[in-house]
Amino acid sequence: MKLLRLGIPKGSLQDTTQQLFGRAGYDLRISGRSYYPDIDDPAIQCILIRPQEMARYVEQGILDCAITGLDWILETGAEVVELADLHAPWPNYRVVRWVMASKEGSPFNTVQDLEGRQIATEAVGMTQRFLAGHGVNARVEFSWGATEVKPPILADAIVDVSETGSSLRANNLKVMHVVLESTPRFIANHESLGDGWKRSKIERLLMLLKGAIAAASRVLLAMNVPREQVEAVLQILPALATPTVSTLADPDWVDLSTVVEEKQVRELIPRLYQAGARGIIELPINKIIE
């Protein structure tokens, strides 16, 4: 039987990735002791790998496809096909920033101030390219962790990843530059995409993942509306909404349903009620395939 080898990112992306697959309709089970998660599709073999290594294994064809960050694709320089940006409103799937930072009160305010100085980072290649782009020569040292605690004694500055900035603030660090903004990406091996069966399998999987992400911030609003009030209700709904209007047993009323951004609901419902809508229901959505 043909098999698609899929890389699942271990670490910070792991739990959200598991939830994403659940929303997409897959039962992905990650055991604390195994690097081969179970999935309820016998044609897919999952392998749990750190995002830092993922692109290299996809480039080599050991994996057919995977999820990893844009940062690690660029850091490794791996030749892979980027099929989708999986940016989503969930922990670790939002935009993360790689920032250059130094201690508050230090004399280092811009990258030019780091000429001849020492920088600690896990992303050595990214940092070296950033320095070269600004014509600065500095020593870049690989950091094995706890990078944010190294200034000012173990390093003059750092390049580290930040989603909320809380760790930087907790360690009294100031941001000098944003080096890169990164989001999770779905990548594939060139030769795997040349295989008809694998390409079809990847495309179907990706359709469901993207559908789950598209639904992440939206809900379905359904309501009953007096026929003479339909236009007034439609004027209240967002311009991008495409409502479905259905007849009811009572000819004077219609059923109206539409998909809207969840953050808009608390403003919409009182206005819809005031315009005559009744029996308003808000329902969660698992997937939107567009």
C-alpha positions as CSV (number, residue, x, y, z in Angstrom):
1,M,0.0,0.0,0.0
2,K,1.2,3.5,-0.8
3,L,2.2,5.7,2.2
4,L,2.5,9.4,2.7
5,R,5.1,10.3,5.3
6,L,4.0,13.4,7.2
7,G,6.2,15.5,9.6
8,I,4.4,16.7,12.8
9,P,6.3,19.4,14.6
10,K,7.5,18.5,18.1
11,G,7.6,21.2,20.8
12,S,5.7,24.5,20.8
13,L,3.7,23.8,17.7
14,Q,2.8,20.3,18.7
15,D,-0.4,20.7,20.7
16,T,-1.9,23.3,18.3
17,T,-1.1,21.0,15.4
18,Q,-2.8,18.1,17.0
19,Q,-5.9,20.4,17.6
20,L,-5.8,21.5,14.0
21,F,-5.9,18.0,12.7
22,G,-8.8,17.3,15.0
23,R,-10.7,20.2,13.5
24,A,-9.9,19.0,10.1
25,G,-11.5,15.6,10.9
26,Y,-8.4,13.5,11.7
27,D,-7.8,11.6,15.0
28,L,-4.2,12.4,15.6
29,R,-2.8,10.9,18.8
30,I,0.6,11.8,20.1
31,S,2.1,9.6,22.8
32,G,4.6,11.0,25.2
33,R,7.0,8.1,24.5
34,S,6.6,7.6,20.8
35,Y,7.9,9.6,17.9
36,Y,5.4,8.0,15.6
37,P,2.0,9.5,16.3
38,D,-1.1,7.5,15.4
39,I,-3.6,8.9,12.9
40,D,-6.9,7.3,11.7
41,D,-5.7,7.2,8.1
42,P,-3.7,4.0,7.2
43,A,-2.2,5.8,4.2
44,I,-0.5,8.4,6.3
45,Q,2.6,7.8,8.5
46,C,3.3,10.6,11.0
47,I,6.7,11.3,12.4
48,L,7.3,13.7,15.3
49,I,10.3,15.9,14.6
50,R,11.6,19.2,15.9
51,P,10.7,22.1,13.5
52,Q,14.4,23.1,13.3
53,E,15.1,19.9,11.4
54,M,11.9,19.4,9.5
55,A,12.7,21.2,6.2
56,R,16.0,19.3,5.8
57,Y,14.2,15.9,6.0
58,V,11.5,17.1,3.5
59,E,14.3,18.3,1.1
60,Q,15.9,14.8,1.3
61,G,12.7,13.0,0.7
62,I,12.7,11.2,4.0
63,L,9.4,13.0,4.6
64,D,6.9,13.8,1.8
65,C,5.4,16.8,3.5
66,A,5.4,18.5,6.9
67,I,4.5,21.5,9.0
68,T,7.3,23.8,10.2
69,G,8.0,27.5,10.6
70,L,9.1,29.8,7.8
71,D,12.0,30.8,10.1
72,W,13.4,27.2,10.0
73,I,12.9,26.9,6.3
74,L,15.0,30.0,5.8
75,E,17.5,29.0,8.5
76,T,18.3,25.6,6.9
77,G,18.1,26.9,3.3
78,A,16.3,23.7,2.4
79,E,14.9,23.3,-1.1
80,V,11.3,22.5,-0.5
81,V,7.9,23.5,-1.9
82,E,5.9,25.9,0.3
83,L,2.3,25.0,-0.3
84,A,0.5,27.0,2.4
85,D,0.8,29.6,5.2
86,L,-1.0,28.0,8.1
87,H,-1.2,31.2,10.1
88,A,-4.2,30.9,12.6
89,P,-5.5,32.6,15.7
90,W,-4.2,29.9,18.0
91,P,-1.2,29.7,20.4
92,N,2.1,29.4,18.4
93,Y,0.2,29.5,15.1
94,R,0.1,33.3,15.2
95,V,2.9,35.5,13.7
96,V,6.1,35.2,15.8
97,R,8.9,37.7,15.5
98,W,12.6,37.0,15.6
99,V,14.0,40.1,17.3
100,M,17.4,41.5,18.0
101,A,17.5,42.7,21.6
102,S,19.9,44.0,24.2
103,K,19.7,44.9,27.9
104,E,17.8,48.1,28.8
105,G,20.3,50.8,29.6
106,S,23.0,49.3,27.4
107,P,24.7,51.3,24.7
108,F,23.4,48.9,22.0
109,N,20.4,50.5,20.3
110,T,20.9,49.6,16.6
111,V,22.6,46.8,14.7
112,Q,25.5,49.2,13.8
113,D,26.3,49.4,17.5
114,L,27.2,45.7,17.6
115,E,30.3,46.0,15.4
116,G,32.9,43.6,16.8
117,R,30.5,42.5,19.6
118,Q,29.0,39.1,20.5
119,I,25.4,37.9,19.7
120,A,23.8,34.8,21.1
121,T,21.0,33.0,19.1
122,E,19.6,29.7,18.0
123,A,19.2,31.0,14.4
124,V,22.9,31.6,13.5
125,G,22.4,31.7,9.7
126,M,19.5,34.1,9.9
127,T,21.5,36.4,12.2
128,Q,24.6,36.3,10.1
129,R,22.5,37.2,7.0
130,F,20.9,40.1,8.9
131,L,24.3,41.4,10.0
132,A,25.7,41.1,6.5
133,G,22.8,43.0,5.1
134,H,23.7,45.9,7.3
135,G,27.4,45.7,6.8
136,V,28.2,44.7,10.4
137,N,30.8,42.3,11.6
138,A,30.0,40.6,14.9
139,R,30.6,37.2,16.5
140,V,27.5,35.0,16.4
141,E,27.4,32.2,18.9
142,F,24.9,29.4,18.9
143,S,22.7,29.4,22.0
144,W,21.5,26.1,23.5
145,G,18.6,27.7,25.3
146,A,17.7,30.4,27.8
147,T,19.0,32.9,25.3
148,E,17.1,35.8,26.8
149,V,19.2,35.7,30.1
150,K,22.6,36.0,28.4
151,P,22.8,39.8,28.0
152,P,24.8,41.6,29.3
153,I,27.4,39.1,30.7
154,L,27.4,36.2,28.2
155,A,26.4,38.3,25.1
156,D,26.0,41.9,24.2
157,A,22.8,41.2,22.3
158,I,20.6,38.3,21.3
159,V,18.4,37.3,18.3
160,D,15.5,35.4,19.8
161,V,11.9,34.4,18.9
162,S,9.0,36.3,20.6
163,E,5.3,35.8,20.2
164,T,4.0,38.2,22.9
165,G,7.2,39.9,24.1
166,S,6.6,38.9,27.7
167,S,9.9,37.0,28.1
168,L,11.8,40.0,26.8
169,R,10.1,42.3,29.3
170,A,10.6,39.9,32.1
171,N,14.4,39.9,31.4
172,N,14.5,43.7,31.0
173,L,15.4,43.6,27.3
174,K,14.7,46.2,24.6
175,V,14.0,45.3,21.0
176,M,16.5,46.8,18.6
177,H,15.2,45.3,15.3
178,V,12.7,42.8,14.0
179,V,14.8,40.4,12.0
180,L,12.0,38.2,10.7
181,E,8.3,37.6,11.1
182,S,7.4,33.9,10.8
183,T,4.3,31.7,10.6
184,P,3.8,27.9,10.3
185,R,4.0,26.6,6.7
186,F,3.0,23.4,5.0
187,I,5.9,22.2,2.9
188,A,6.4,19.3,0.5
189,N,9.2,17.5,-1.2
190,H,9.6,18.2,-5.0
191,E,9.7,14.6,-6.0
192,S,6.7,13.7,-3.8
193,L,4.6,16.3,-5.6
194,G,5.6,14.6,-8.9
195,D,4.0,11.4,-7.8
196,G,0.3,11.6,-8.7
197,W,-1.0,9.6,-5.7
198,K,1.1,11.6,-3.2
199,R,0.2,14.9,-4.7
200,S,-3.5,14.1,-4.6
201,K,-3.2,12.9,-1.0
202,I,-1.4,16.1,0.0
203,E,-3.9,18.3,-1.7
204,R,-6.8,16.7,0.0
205,L,-5.1,16.9,3.4
206,L,-4.2,20.5,2.9
207,M,-7.8,21.4,1.8
208,L,-9.1,20.1,5.1
209,L,-6.4,21.8,7.2
210,K,-7.0,25.2,5.4
211,G,-10.7,24.7,5.8
212,A,-10.3,24.2,9.6
213,I,-8.2,27.4,9.8
214,A,-10.7,29.4,7.7
215,A,-13.4,28.4,10.2
216,A,-11.3,29.2,13.3
217,S,-12.5,32.8,13.8
218,R,-16.0,32.5,12.3
219,V,-19.4,31.3,13.4
220,L,-22.7,30.6,11.8
221,L,-25.6,33.0,12.7
222,A,-29.1,31.7,11.9
223,M,-32.3,33.6,12.6
224,N,-35.9,34.1,11.7
225,V,-36.7,37.4,10.1
226,P,-40.1,39.0,9.1
227,R,-40.2,39.1,5.3
228,E,-40.6,42.9,5.3
229,Q,-37.5,43.3,7.5
230,V,-35.1,41.2,5.4
231,E,-33.5,44.2,3.7
232,A,-33.0,46.0,7.0
233,V,-31.3,42.9,8.5
234,L,-29.1,42.5,5.4
235,Q,-27.9,46.1,5.8
236,I,-26.6,45.2,9.3
237,L,-24.7,42.1,8.2
238,P,-21.0,42.6,7.1
239,A,-20.5,43.4,3.5
240,L,-18.6,40.1,2.9
241,A,-21.4,38.0,4.4
242,T,-23.3,35.9,1.8
243,P,-26.6,35.0,3.6
244,T,-28.8,32.1,2.7
245,V,-32.5,33.0,2.8
246,S,-35.0,30.1,3.0
247,T,-38.8,30.1,3.2
248,L,-40.6,29.0,6.3
249,A,-44.0,27.4,6.9
250,D,-45.3,30.9,7.8
251,P,-45.1,32.9,4.5
252,D,-44.6,36.1,6.5
253,W,-41.2,34.9,7.8
254,V,-37.9,33.6,6.3
255,D,-35.0,31.8,7.8
256,L,-31.7,33.7,7.3
257,S,-28.2,32.2,8.0
258,T,-24.8,33.5,7.3
259,V,-21.1,33.1,8.4
260,V,-19.5,36.0,10.3
261,E,-16.4,36.8,12.2
262,E,-16.9,35.6,15.8
263,K,-15.5,38.9,17.2
264,Q,-18.4,40.8,15.5
265,V,-21.2,38.7,17.0
266,R,-21.7,40.7,20.3
267,E,-22.2,43.9,18.2
268,L,-24.4,42.2,15.6
269,I,-26.9,40.3,17.7
270,P,-28.5,43.3,19.5
271,R,-28.7,45.2,16.2
272,L,-30.3,42.2,14.5
273,Y,-32.8,41.8,17.2
274,Q,-33.7,45.5,17.1
275,A,-34.2,45.1,13.3
276,G,-36.8,42.4,13.9
277,A,-34.7,39.1,13.8
278,R,-35.9,36.5,16.3
279,G,-34.7,33.0,17.3
280,I,-31.1,34.1,16.7
281,I,-28.7,31.1,17.0
282,E,-24.9,31.2,17.0
283,L,-23.2,27.9,16.0
284,P,-19.5,27.0,15.8
285,I,-18.0,25.9,12.5
286,N,-15.3,23.2,12.0
287,K,-14.4,23.8,8.4
288,I,-15.0,26.3,5.6
289,I,-14.0,25.1,2.2
290,E,-13.8,28.0,-0.2
